Amino acid sequence: MSILGSVVVGAGQAGLAASHHLTRLGIEHVVLERTRIGATWLSQRWDTFALNTPGWRSHLRPDDQERQTEDDDAFLSAPAFVERLEAFAARNTIRVTTGVEVTGVVPVAAGEGFIVSVTGADGPDELQARSVVVASGILNVPRIPPIAAALPSALPQVTVADYRNAADLPSGAVLVVGSAQSGVQVAEDLVAAGRTVYLCTSSVGRIPRRYRGRDIFAWLGDAGFFDQQPGELPDRRMLAWPQPQVSGVGPLGRTVSLQSLAARGVTLLGRPTAVEGDRVLLDDTVGANIVFGDRISAETKALVDRHLEVAGVAASAAEIDPADVPHPDPTAVRSPAHLDLEVAGIGSVVWTTGFGGAFGYLPAAALDDRGVPIHDRGVAPVPGIYMLGFPWLTKRKSGIIPGVWDDAATVAGHVAEHVAGRSTVDAH
């Protein structure tokens, strides 16, 4: 059995970027993918989904030859983004072996790397590689709270990964649980389709879609926001914060706030705490959640204003965005103590409570007690295993499309040193 330099697990943006940099460094490798390039972008997105990063900031390679200009503020659909990934792979002659699932990674003798067990159309097989790059994604297993099991068994429940459109849901009102990016966007989609929506809210920040004449991502990029490193955060708990509320739907995208959803008819609720028969018990955090969203938006705009002042950049005045106007009296917004599912006419529940990854194929020593990979800036405690595409891997931008490229270059460098027999423990 010949020994590869590396096996890259996954062919999303992280896996493709890793392959490009490994090729540049002369590392013989394969890219393995269960289905197709960018599969989860197609299998776990609803019909009206649009990326939250503008088209000009949704290129895998910063100097890509087909990069759009900032003047093109269109937001790509999931299929359009997958086409962009496929075109990138074709231009860079990245060969992806599809229809192959990695089922195990077992260390072998020192210096010999790993036996990588796979299964595909021809059955089980094994590869041997000196290193493994884990780029299989962290958003492919929906998280469903235990409380879901206590809901009436006859009540249809779906996760955001399975939601496609309002017409696919049973008739009646819809209870959406979770108000991060996916939750508020699904709530908007349902309201636009004429459905009655109840939204269980959570503590999530908000950013305005546009500010002072530009998309907020343009200003934040100029201000160095996305290059912030974990050690620079004032509170490490911020590492676990969900992505802020914002939307790419519409010609220029739009701001989405809890109060803007309420203005469109969405009933805001607290977090579900228990189920008693047909009643979902709720906490009373709606007001606090509105306050938090308003606070993060204000802090984001203040950061941009400080950047403009320090850099001496002239910009247009702040425009009025109705969805971004702070709530006049958030403490007056109270959640009912419970939601009676039958009285409210709830016909279905959509869980938008986050995702995790599936990493059971990795050695136990590479995982914590929750099954989450352990790493230090992408380097696992098991020599020869590297992570890519994780939030805050090295910087704030690590978990979004524009940040993968630099991280992939760093990880490929670690792989090259490992393959050459040099330690990467101190390389970062």
C-alpha positions as CSV (number, residue, x, y, z in Angstrom):
1,M,0.0,0.0,0.0
2,S,1.5,3.3,-1.1
3,I,1.5,6.1,1.6
4,L,-0.1,9.4,0.7
5,G,1.1,12.6,2.1
6,S,-2.4,13.5,3.2
7,V,-6.1,12.7,3.1
8,V,-8.4,15.6,3.0
9,V,-11.9,14.8,4.4
10,G,-14.6,16.9,2.8
11,A,-14.9,18.9,-0.4
12,G,-16.5,22.1,0.7
13,Q,-14.7,25.4,0.7
14,A,-12.3,24.2,3.4
15,G,-11.4,21.0,1.6
16,L,-10.9,22.6,-1.7
17,A,-8.7,25.4,-0.3
18,A,-6.6,22.7,1.6
19,S,-6.1,20.8,-1.7
20,H,-5.0,23.8,-3.6
21,H,-2.3,24.7,-1.0
22,L,-1.2,21.0,-0.6
23,T,-0.7,20.8,-4.4
24,R,1.3,24.1,-4.3
25,L,3.6,22.5,-1.7
26,G,4.0,19.3,-3.7
27,I,2.1,17.1,-1.2
28,E,0.5,14.0,-2.7
29,H,-3.0,13.8,-1.4
30,V,-6.6,12.9,-2.1
31,V,-9.9,14.7,-1.4
32,L,-12.7,12.5,-0.2
33,E,-16.3,13.5,-0.2
34,R,-19.4,11.5,0.7
35,T,-21.7,13.0,-2.0
36,R,-20.6,16.0,-4.1
37,I,-18.6,19.3,-3.9
38,G,-20.4,21.7,-1.5
39,A,-23.0,19.1,-0.7
40,T,-24.4,20.6,2.6
41,W,-25.0,24.0,0.9
42,L,-27.6,22.2,-1.2
43,S,-28.9,19.6,1.2
44,Q,-29.4,21.8,4.2
45,R,-30.7,25.1,2.9
46,W,-34.2,26.3,2.2
47,D,-35.4,27.5,-1.2
48,T,-35.0,31.3,-0.6
49,F,-31.7,31.0,1.3
50,A,-29.0,33.5,0.3
51,L,-25.4,33.8,1.6
52,N,-25.0,36.5,4.2
53,T,-21.7,37.6,2.7
54,P,-22.0,39.7,-0.5
55,G,-20.9,38.1,-3.8
56,W,-17.6,40.1,-3.8
57,R,-16.7,38.6,-0.4
58,S,-17.8,35.1,-1.2
59,H,-14.8,33.9,-3.2
60,L,-12.7,31.2,-1.8
61,R,-9.5,32.7,-3.1
62,P,-8.9,36.4,-2.4
63,D,-7.2,37.0,-5.7
64,D,-9.5,34.7,-7.7
65,Q,-9.4,35.6,-11.4
66,E,-13.2,35.8,-11.5
67,R,-13.6,37.8,-8.4
68,Q,-16.4,40.3,-8.6
69,T,-16.0,44.0,-7.7
70,E,-17.5,45.5,-4.6
71,D,-20.0,47.3,-6.8
72,D,-21.7,43.9,-7.3
73,D,-23.5,43.6,-3.9
74,A,-25.6,40.6,-5.0
75,F,-25.9,37.7,-2.5
76,L,-25.5,34.3,-4.0
77,S,-28.0,31.5,-3.6
78,A,-26.8,28.1,-2.3
79,P,-26.8,26.5,-5.8
80,A,-24.9,29.6,-7.2
81,F,-22.2,29.3,-4.5
82,V,-21.8,25.6,-5.2
83,E,-21.3,26.4,-8.9
84,R,-18.6,28.8,-7.8
85,L,-16.9,26.0,-5.8
86,E,-17.1,23.6,-8.7
87,A,-15.7,26.2,-11.1
88,F,-12.8,26.8,-8.6
89,A,-12.1,23.1,-8.5
90,A,-12.1,22.8,-12.3
91,R,-9.8,25.9,-12.8
92,N,-7.3,24.6,-10.3
93,T,-7.6,20.9,-11.4
94,I,-8.6,19.7,-8.0
95,R,-9.7,16.1,-8.2
96,V,-12.3,15.1,-5.7
97,T,-13.3,11.5,-5.1
98,T,-17.0,11.5,-4.5
99,G,-19.3,8.9,-3.1
100,V,-16.7,7.9,-0.5
101,E,-17.3,8.2,3.3
102,V,-14.4,8.2,5.8
103,T,-15.4,5.8,8.6
104,G,-12.2,5.6,10.6
105,V,-8.8,7.2,11.1
106,V,-6.4,4.9,13.1
107,P,-2.8,5.9,13.9
108,V,-0.2,3.3,12.9
109,A,3.5,2.9,13.7
110,A,5.4,6.1,14.4
111,G,6.3,7.9,11.1
112,E,3.8,5.8,9.2
113,G,0.8,8.0,9.7
114,F,-2.7,6.6,9.6
115,I,-4.9,3.9,8.2
116,V,-8.0,5.7,6.8
117,S,-11.0,3.4,6.5
118,V,-13.5,4.4,3.8
119,T,-16.7,3.0,2.3
120,G,-18.1,3.6,-1.1
121,A,-19.9,2.0,-4.0
122,D,-17.3,-0.7,-4.1
123,G,-17.6,-1.4,-0.4
124,P,-15.0,-0.9,2.3
125,D,-11.4,0.0,1.6
126,E,-8.4,1.5,3.3
127,L,-5.8,4.2,2.5
128,Q,-2.6,5.0,4.3
129,A,-1.5,8.6,4.7
130,R,1.0,10.4,6.8
131,S,-1.5,13.1,7.7
132,V,-5.3,13.8,7.7
133,V,-6.9,17.2,7.2
134,V,-10.4,17.4,8.7
135,A,-12.5,19.6,6.5
136,S,-15.7,17.7,6.8
137,G,-17.7,20.6,8.2
138,I,-19.1,21.7,11.5
139,L,-22.6,22.4,10.4
140,N,-23.9,19.0,9.2
141,V,-25.6,17.6,12.2
142,P,-28.7,19.6,13.5
143,R,-28.8,20.1,17.2
144,I,-32.2,19.4,18.7
145,P,-32.8,20.1,22.4
146,P,-34.1,17.2,24.5
147,I,-37.3,19.2,25.1
148,A,-38.3,18.2,21.5
149,A,-39.0,14.7,22.7
150,A,-41.6,16.0,25.2
151,L,-43.8,17.7,22.6
152,P,-47.0,15.9,21.5
153,S,-46.0,12.9,19.3
154,A,-48.6,13.9,16.6
155,L,-47.0,17.4,16.2
156,P,-44.8,17.4,13.1
157,Q,-41.2,18.7,13.8
158,V,-38.5,19.5,11.3
159,T,-35.0,20.9,11.7
160,V,-33.8,23.9,9.6
161,A,-31.7,21.4,7.6
162,D,-34.9,19.8,6.3
163,Y,-37.0,23.0,6.0
164,R,-37.5,24.0,2.3
165,N,-40.5,26.3,2.2
166,A,-43.8,27.1,3.9
167,A,-45.9,25.0,1.5
168,D,-44.1,21.8,2.6
169,L,-45.3,22.3,6.2
170,P,-48.7,21.2,7.4
171,S,-51.4,23.8,7.7
172,G,-51.6,26.0,10.8
173,A,-49.3,28.3,12.7
174,V,-45.6,27.5,12.9
175,L,-43.4,27.6,16.0
176,V,-39.8,28.5,15.2
177,V,-37.4,27.7,18.0
178,G,-34.1,29.7,17.9
179,S,-33.5,33.3,16.7
180,A,-29.9,33.3,15.3
181,Q,-29.3,33.8,11.6
182,S,-31.3,30.8,10.4
183,G,-34.2,31.3,12.8
184,V,-34.9,34.9,11.9
185,Q,-34.5,34.2,8.2
186,V,-36.9,31.2,8.3
187,A,-39.4,33.3,10.3
188,E,-39.2,35.9,7.6
189,D,-39.7,33.3,4.9
190,L,-42.8,31.9,6.6
191,V,-44.3,35.3,7.2
192,A,-43.8,36.3,3.6
193,A,-45.7,33.1,2.7
194,G,-48.6,34.3,4.8
195,R,-48.1,31.9,7.7
196,T,-48.7,32.7,11.4
197,V,-45.4,32.5,13.2
198,Y,-44.4,32.2,16.8
199,L,-40.7,32.6,17.4
200,C,-38.9,31.4,20.6
201,T,-36.1,33.9,20.9
202,S,-32.5,33.7,22.2
203,S,-29.7,36.0,23.0
204,V,-28.1,36.7,19.6
205,G,-26.4,39.9,18.4
206,R,-27.5,41.8,15.3
207,I,-25.6,43.8,12.7
208,P,-27.0,46.2,10.2
209,R,-26.9,45.0,6.6
210,R,-25.7,48.4,5.3
211,Y,-24.3,51.4,7.0
212,R,-23.1,54.8,5.8
213,G,-23.4,53.8,2.1
214,R,-21.8,50.4,2.1
215,D,-22.4,46.8,3.1
216,I,-21.4,46.4,6.7
217,F,-18.9,43.6,5.7
218,A,-17.0,46.1,3.6
219,W,-16.5,48.5,6.6
220,L,-15.8,45.7,9.0
221,G,-13.2,44.3,6.6
222,D,-11.5,47.7,6.4
223,A,-11.5,48.1,10.1
224,G,-9.7,44.8,10.7
225,F,-12.7,43.3,12.5
226,F,-12.4,39.9,10.8
227,D,-8.7,39.6,11.6
228,Q,-9.3,39.7,15.4
229,Q,-7.7,36.7,17.1
230,P,-9.3,34.8,20.0
231,G,-6.8,36.1,22.5
232,E,-7.8,39.7,21.7
233,L,-11.4,39.2,22.8
234,P,-12.5,40.9,26.1
235,D,-14.5,37.8,27.0
236,R,-13.7,34.3,25.7
237,R,-17.3,33.3,26.0
238,M,-17.7,35.4,22.8
239,L,-16.1,32.5,21.0
240,A,-19.3,30.5,21.4
241,W,-21.7,33.3,20.3
242,P,-23.8,32.4,17.2
243,Q,-23.4,34.3,14.0
244,P,-25.3,37.6,14.3
245,Q,-28.8,38.2,12.8
246,V,-28.6,39.5,9.3
247,S,-29.9,38.4,5.9
248,G,-28.7,38.3,2.3
249,V,-32.2,38.0,0.9
250,G,-33.2,40.9,-1.5
251,P,-31.1,42.9,-4.0
252,L,-28.9,44.3,-1.2
253,G,-29.8,42.0,1.6
254,R,-31.5,43.4,4.7
255,T,-31.3,43.9,8.4
256,V,-33.4,41.6,10.5
257,S,-34.2,42.4,14.1
258,L,-36.6,40.9,16.6
259,Q,-38.6,44.1,16.6
260,S,-38.8,44.1,12.8
261,L,-40.2,40.6,12.8
262,A,-42.7,41.6,15.5
263,A,-43.8,44.5,13.2
264,R,-44.5,42.0,10.5
265,G,-46.7,39.9,12.8
266,V,-44.3,37.4,14.3
267,T,-45.2,36.7,18.0
268,L,-42.0,36.8,20.0
269,L,-41.6,34.3,22.8
270,G,-39.1,33.4,25.4
271,R,-36.9,30.3,25.5
272,P,-38.8,27.0,26.0
273,T,-38.0,25.5,29.3
274,A,-40.4,22.5,29.6
275,V,-43.5,20.9,28.1
276,E,-46.6,20.1,30.0
277,G,-49.1,18.3,27.8
278,D,-50.0,20.8,25.0
279,R,-48.3,23.7,26.8
280,V,-44.8,24.8,26.2
281,L,-43.5,26.7,29.2
282,L,-41.4,29.8,28.4
283,D,-38.9,32.0,30.2
284,D,-39.2,35.8,30.1
285,T,-36.1,36.8,28.2
286,V,-37.6,38.4,25.1
287,G,-36.9,42.0,26.3
288,A,-33.3,41.1,27.3
289,N,-32.8,39.4,23.9
290,I,-34.0,42.6,22.1
291,V,-31.7,44.7,24.2
292,F,-28.7,42.4,23.3
293,G,-29.4,42.6,19.6
294,D,-29.7,46.4,19.8
295,R,-26.5,46.6,21.8
296,I,-24.4,44.6,19.3
297,S,-25.7,46.6,16.4
298,A,-24.8,49.9,18.2
299,E,-21.3,48.6,19.1
300,T,-20.8,47.5,15.5
301,K,-21.7,50.9,14.1
302,A,-19.5,52.6,16.7
303,L,-16.6,50.4,15.6
304,V,-17.0,51.5,12.0
305,D,-17.3,55.2,13.1
306,R,-14.1,55.0,15.1
307,H,-12.3,53.4,12.1
308,L,-13.6,56.2,9.8
309,E,-12.4,58.8,12.2
310,V,-9.0,57.3,12.7
311,A,-8.4,56.6,9.0
312,G,-9.7,60.0,8.0
313,V,-12.2,58.4,5.6
314,A,-15.1,60.5,4.3
315,A,-18.4,58.6,4.3
316,S,-22.0,59.4,3.8
317,A,-24.1,60.0,6.9
318,A,-25.8,57.1,8.6
319,E,-29.0,56.3,6.9
320,I,-32.2,55.3,8.7
321,D,-32.8,51.6,8.6
322,P,-36.3,50.9,10.1
323,A,-35.3,47.3,11.0
324,D,-32.2,48.6,12.9
325,V,-33.9,51.2,14.9
326,P,-33.5,50.3,18.6
327,H,-36.6,49.2,20.4
328,P,-38.1,52.2,22.4
329,D,-39.0,50.2,25.4
330,P,-37.7,46.6,25.3
331,T,-38.4,46.0,29.0
332,A,-42.1,46.2,28.2
333,V,-41.9,43.3,25.8
334,R,-42.8,40.3,27.9
335,S,-43.2,36.6,26.9
336,P,-46.3,34.8,28.0
337,A,-45.5,32.1,30.6
338,H,-46.6,29.4,28.2
339,L,-47.8,28.7,24.7
340,D,-50.8,26.5,24.4
341,L,-50.1,24.6,21.1
342,E,-53.7,23.8,20.5
343,V,-55.1,27.2,21.2
344,A,-52.4,28.9,19.1
345,G,-53.1,26.5,16.2
346,I,-49.6,25.3,16.0
347,G,-49.4,22.8,13.1
348,S,-45.6,22.3,13.0
349,V,-42.3,23.1,14.7
350,V,-39.1,24.2,13.0
351,W,-35.9,23.8,15.1
352,T,-33.3,26.3,14.3
353,T,-31.1,25.6,17.3
354,G,-27.8,25.2,15.6
355,F,-25.6,22.5,14.2
356,G,-22.6,20.3,15.1
357,G,-20.2,18.2,13.2
358,A,-19.9,14.4,12.8
359,F,-16.3,13.5,13.9
360,G,-16.8,9.9,15.1
361,Y,-14.3,8.7,12.6
362,L,-11.4,10.4,14.4
363,P,-9.2,8.8,17.1
364,A,-10.6,9.4,20.6
365,A,-7.5,11.3,21.5
366,A,-8.4,14.0,19.0
367,L,-11.8,14.6,20.6
368,D,-13.1,16.1,23.8
369,D,-15.8,14.5,26.0
370,R,-18.5,16.0,23.8
371,G,-17.0,14.5,20.6
372,V,-15.7,17.9,19.4
373,P,-12.2,18.0,17.9
374,I,-9.4,19.4,20.0
375,H,-7.0,21.7,18.3
376,D,-4.6,24.6,18.8
377,R,-4.9,26.8,15.8
378,G,-5.8,23.8,13.6
379,V,-3.2,21.4,15.0
380,A,-4.7,18.4,16.8
381,P,-3.1,16.7,19.9
382,V,-2.6,13.6,17.6
383,P,0.5,14.4,15.5
384,G,-0.5,14.5,11.8
385,I,-4.2,15.5,12.2
386,Y,-5.2,19.0,11.3
387,M,-8.5,20.9,11.5
388,L,-9.9,23.4,9.0
389,G,-13.1,25.4,8.6
390,F,-13.7,25.8,12.3
391,P,-14.9,29.1,13.8
392,W,-12.1,31.1,15.4
393,L,-9.5,28.6,14.2
394,T,-7.0,31.4,14.0
395,K,-9.1,34.5,13.6
396,R,-12.7,35.7,13.6
397,K,-13.0,35.1,9.9
398,S,-11.9,31.5,10.1
399,G,-15.4,30.1,10.1
400,I,-16.7,32.1,7.1
401,I,-15.9,31.8,3.4
402,P,-13.3,34.6,3.2
403,G,-11.3,33.3,6.1
404,V,-10.7,29.7,5.0
405,W,-8.0,30.5,2.4
406,D,-5.4,31.8,4.9
407,D,-6.1,29.1,7.4
408,A,-5.7,26.5,4.6
409,A,-2.3,27.8,3.7
410,T,-1.2,27.6,7.3
411,V,-2.5,24.1,7.7
412,A,-0.9,23.0,4.5
413,G,2.4,24.3,5.8
414,H,2.0,22.2,8.9
415,V,1.3,19.1,6.8
416,A,4.4,19.7,4.7
417,E,6.6,20.0,7.8
418,H,5.0,16.8,9.3
419,V,5.4,14.9,6.1
420,A,9.1,16.0,5.9
421,G,9.5,14.7,9.5
422,R,9.7,18.0,11.3
423,S,7.5,18.7,14.3
424,T,4.7,21.3,14.0
425,V,4.1,21.6,17.7
426,D,5.8,25.0,17.8
427,A,5.0,26.1,14.3
428,H,2.1,28.2,15.3
